[in-house]
């Protein structure tokens, strides 16, 4: 990973879309940092569209789309996009999201996790999720290890679910989609930009293993410094990394983009 400051100036000037993770990329200890929120406003004031891409639930995405200086938000690991259009909240769902029995299937996975992995519990935001299951291993104490998170992920996969480890949750869902596939679909269907043809105007910032598909895909990809906590768990690191961690790292990356 090269320092974000080494990003060529022509590449910086070309950026018109910034995609960013939320937890531990814009936040620290669960709080949205002032530096990160100010950076979102700086991007907006320069005419750069911002789209958070997160594992957080539909309920959170409703608020983020309405109240943050963003153009849309991809939630539940790619199941949905919420955005404002003419002052009204619009919802865009991935066509591969699971059907009516998704809650029953997720409950089966959840119950087996609770039975086989001591100390596990649902994420506190599970009540406002539509399409996925979130198991808390590091958002609220008592914390569980990354090794335990791996066990939870593997158990989800045993049941045929897709499962990813973030910095705080293990997320599981049924359906052939992820953050990247939804970003590409939304950009093509709603904004008329085919990222497979040209992604020179796009930049992604994240912090954890569940951001790896985005790191792998986007040429202009960056992680905040706390990604180093994952060590070898991150098999496909981004092109760039910041010196600062958490939301301060995101603000650092934005400063580089706007310089």
C-alpha positions as CSV (number, residue, x, y, z in Angstrom):
1,X,0.0,0.0,0.0
2,X,1.4,3.3,-1.1
3,X,0.9,6.5,0.9
4,X,-2.2,8.4,-0.2
5,X,-0.1,11.4,-0.8
6,X,1.6,9.7,-3.7
7,X,-1.6,9.5,-5.7
8,X,-0.9,11.3,-9.0
9,X,-2.4,14.7,-9.3
10,X,-4.2,13.9,-12.6
11,X,-5.8,11.0,-10.9
12,X,-7.0,13.2,-8.1
13,X,-8.4,15.8,-10.5
14,X,-10.5,13.1,-12.3
15,X,-12.4,12.0,-9.2
16,X,-16.1,12.8,-9.3
17,X,-17.5,10.0,-7.2
18,X,-16.3,9.0,-3.7
19,X,-17.6,5.7,-2.2
20,X,-16.8,5.1,1.4
21,X,-17.3,2.6,4.2
22,X,-18.8,4.0,7.4
23,X,-17.8,2.1,10.5
24,X,-14.1,2.7,11.5
25,X,-13.6,4.6,8.2
26,X,-15.7,7.6,9.1
27,X,-16.2,6.7,12.8
28,X,-14.1,5.9,15.8
29,X,-15.5,4.0,18.8
30,X,-18.9,4.2,17.1
31,X,-18.9,8.0,16.8
32,X,-18.9,9.9,13.6
33,X,-15.8,12.1,13.8
34,X,-16.1,15.8,13.2
35,X,-13.2,15.7,10.7
36,X,-14.9,13.0,8.6
37,X,-18.3,14.8,8.5
38,X,-16.6,18.0,7.6
39,X,-14.8,16.1,4.8
40,X,-18.1,14.9,3.4
41,X,-19.3,18.5,3.2
42,X,-16.0,19.6,1.5
43,X,-16.6,17.0,-1.2
44,X,-20.2,18.1,-1.7
45,X,-19.2,21.7,-1.9
46,X,-16.7,20.8,-4.7
47,X,-19.4,19.0,-6.6
48,X,-18.1,15.5,-5.9
49,X,-20.8,12.9,-5.3
50,X,-20.5,10.9,-2.1
51,X,-22.0,7.4,-1.7
52,X,-21.4,5.5,1.6
53,X,-21.3,1.8,1.1
54,X,-22.0,0.0,4.4
55,X,-23.2,-3.2,6.1
56,X,-25.5,-1.0,8.3
57,X,-29.3,-1.6,8.1
58,X,-32.1,-0.1,6.1
59,X,-33.2,1.9,9.1
60,X,-29.8,3.6,9.4
61,X,-29.7,4.2,5.6
62,X,-33.0,6.0,5.8
63,X,-31.5,8.6,8.2
64,X,-28.2,8.8,6.4
65,X,-29.8,9.5,3.0
66,X,-32.0,12.2,4.5
67,X,-29.6,14.0,6.8
68,X,-26.0,13.5,5.7
69,X,-24.4,15.4,2.8
70,X,-24.4,12.4,0.6
71,X,-26.1,11.5,-2.8
72,X,-27.1,8.0,-1.9
73,X,-26.2,5.2,0.5
74,X,-25.7,1.5,-0.2
75,X,-26.8,-0.6,2.8
76,X,-27.0,-4.1,4.1
77,X,-23.9,-5.1,2.1
78,X,-25.4,-4.3,-1.2
79,X,-29.0,-5.3,-0.8
80,X,-30.4,-1.8,-1.2
81,X,-29.7,1.8,-2.0
82,X,-31.6,4.7,-0.5
83,X,-31.4,8.2,-2.0
84,X,-33.4,11.5,-2.2
85,X,-35.0,12.5,-5.4
86,X,-37.0,15.8,-5.6
87,X,-37.2,15.8,-1.8
88,X,-38.5,12.3,-1.5
89,X,-36.8,9.2,-0.3
90,X,-36.4,6.5,-3.0
91,X,-35.4,2.9,-2.5
92,X,-33.6,0.7,-5.0
93,X,-33.2,-3.0,-4.2
94,X,-30.8,-5.5,-5.8
95,X,-32.8,-8.0,-8.0
96,X,-31.0,-10.9,-6.3
97,X,-32.1,-10.3,-2.8
98,X,-33.7,-13.4,-1.2
99,X,-37.5,-13.9,-1.2
100,X,-40.2,-13.9,1.4
101,X,-38.6,-16.7,3.4
102,X,-35.4,-14.8,4.1
103,X,-36.2,-14.0,7.7
104,X,-36.9,-17.7,8.5
105,X,-33.6,-18.8,6.9
106,X,-31.6,-16.1,8.7
107,X,-33.3,-17.1,12.0
108,X,-32.2,-20.7,11.5
109,X,-28.6,-19.5,10.9
110,X,-28.8,-17.2,13.9
111,X,-30.0,-19.9,16.3
112,X,-27.3,-22.3,15.2
113,X,-24.6,-19.7,15.8
114,X,-25.9,-19.0,19.2
115,X,-26.0,-22.7,20.0
116,X,-22.5,-23.5,18.7
117,X,-20.5,-20.3,19.4
118,X,-20.5,-19.2,23.1
119,X,-20.9,-15.5,23.8
120,X,-22.5,-14.6,20.4
121,X,-25.4,-12.1,20.1
122,X,-27.2,-10.2,17.4
123,X,-26.0,-6.7,16.6
124,X,-28.1,-4.1,18.4
125,X,-29.2,-2.7,15.0
126,X,-30.7,-6.0,13.9
127,X,-34.2,-4.8,14.5
128,X,-34.1,-2.4,11.5
129,X,-32.5,-4.8,9.0
130,X,-34.5,-6.1,6.0
131,X,-32.3,-8.7,4.3
132,X,-29.4,-9.7,6.4
133,X,-28.2,-11.0,9.8
134,X,-25.5,-9.1,11.8
135,X,-23.7,-10.8,14.6
136,X,-21.8,-8.4,16.9
137,X,-18.3,-9.5,17.8
138,X,-16.7,-6.1,18.4
139,X,-19.2,-3.2,18.4
140,X,-20.3,-3.6,22.0
141,X,-18.5,-5.4,24.9
142,X,-17.8,-8.1,25.7
143,X,-15.7,-8.3,22.6
144,X,-15.0,-11.5,20.7
145,X,-11.8,-12.3,18.8
146,X,-11.3,-12.2,15.0
147,X,-10.7,-15.9,15.2
148,X,-14.2,-16.3,16.7
149,X,-15.6,-14.0,13.9
150,X,-14.0,-16.4,11.4
151,X,-15.8,-19.3,13.0
152,X,-19.1,-17.5,12.8
153,X,-18.5,-16.6,9.2
154,X,-17.7,-20.3,8.3
155,X,-20.8,-21.5,10.1
156,X,-23.0,-19.1,8.0
157,X,-21.4,-20.4,4.9
158,X,-22.3,-23.9,5.9
159,X,-25.9,-22.9,5.7
160,X,-25.4,-21.6,2.2
161,X,-25.3,-17.9,3.1
162,X,-22.8,-15.3,2.0
163,X,-20.9,-14.0,5.0
164,X,-18.4,-11.2,5.5
165,X,-16.4,-9.9,8.5
166,X,-16.4,-6.2,9.0
167,X,-14.5,-4.3,11.8
168,X,-17.5,-4.9,14.2
169,X,-19.9,-7.4,12.8
170,X,-20.2,-10.7,10.9
171,X,-22.9,-10.1,8.3
172,X,-24.7,-13.0,6.5
173,X,-27.3,-13.0,3.8
174,X,-28.9,-15.1,1.1
175,X,-28.7,-13.9,-2.5
176,X,-26.1,-13.4,-5.2
177,X,-25.0,-9.8,-4.5
178,X,-22.5,-7.8,-2.5
179,X,-21.4,-4.2,-2.1
180,X,-19.5,-4.1,-5.3
181,X,-22.3,-5.6,-7.5
182,X,-24.8,-3.1,-6.1
183,X,-22.5,-0.1,-6.6
184,X,-22.0,-1.1,-10.2
185,X,-25.7,-1.7,-10.8
186,X,-26.8,1.5,-9.2
187,X,-24.2,3.6,-11.1
188,X,-25.2,2.0,-14.4
189,X,-29.0,2.1,-13.9
190,X,-29.4,5.4,-12.0
191,X,-26.4,7.5,-13.1
192,X,-25.6,6.1,-16.5
193,X,-22.0,5.3,-15.7
194,X,-20.6,1.8,-16.5
195,X,-17.7,1.3,-14.1
196,X,-16.6,-1.7,-16.0
197,X,-15.8,0.6,-19.0
198,X,-14.5,3.6,-17.1
199,X,-13.8,4.0,-13.4
200,X,-11.3,6.8,-13.6
201,X,-13.8,9.1,-11.9
202,X,-14.3,6.8,-8.9
203,X,-12.5,6.5,-5.5
204,X,-13.2,4.1,-2.7
205,X,-12.1,4.3,1.0
206,X,-12.5,1.5,3.5
207,X,-10.9,-0.2,6.5
208,X,-11.6,-3.9,6.8
209,X,-11.7,-7.4,5.1
210,X,-15.3,-7.0,3.9
211,X,-14.1,-4.1,1.7
212,X,-11.7,-6.3,-0.2
213,X,-14.0,-6.7,-3.3
214,X,-14.0,-2.9,-3.6
215,X,-10.2,-2.7,-3.0
216,X,-9.7,-5.3,-5.7
217,X,-12.0,-3.6,-8.2
218,X,-11.2,0.1,-7.9
219,X,-7.9,1.3,-9.2
220,X,-8.3,4.4,-7.0
221,X,-8.8,2.5,-3.7
222,X,-7.6,3.6,-0.2
223,X,-7.8,2.4,3.4
224,X,-7.5,4.3,6.6
225,X,-4.5,3.3,8.7
226,X,-6.4,1.1,11.1
227,X,-6.6,-1.5,8.4
228,X,-3.2,-2.7,9.6
229,X,-4.9,-4.1,12.7
230,X,-6.2,-7.0,10.5
231,X,-2.7,-8.0,9.4
232,X,-2.8,-11.0,6.9
233,X,-6.6,-11.3,7.1
234,X,-6.7,-8.7,4.4
235,X,-5.6,-10.7,1.3
236,X,-6.2,-8.0,-1.2
237,X,-5.2,-4.6,0.2
238,X,-6.0,-1.3,-1.5
239,X,-3.6,0.7,-3.6
240,X,-3.2,3.5,-1.0
241,X,-3.3,3.9,2.7
242,X,-3.5,7.0,5.0
243,X,-1.2,7.9,7.8
244,X,-4.1,8.7,10.1
245,X,-6.7,6.2,11.4
246,X,-10.5,6.1,11.4
247,X,-12.4,9.3,10.4
248,X,-9.2,11.3,10.5
249,X,-7.8,9.1,7.9
250,X,-10.8,9.6,5.7
251,X,-10.4,13.4,6.1
252,X,-6.7,13.0,5.2
253,X,-7.7,11.2,2.0
254,X,-10.2,13.9,1.1
255,X,-7.6,16.6,1.6
256,X,-5.4,14.8,-0.9
257,X,-8.2,14.4,-3.4
258,X,-9.0,18.1,-3.2
259,X,-5.4,19.3,-3.4
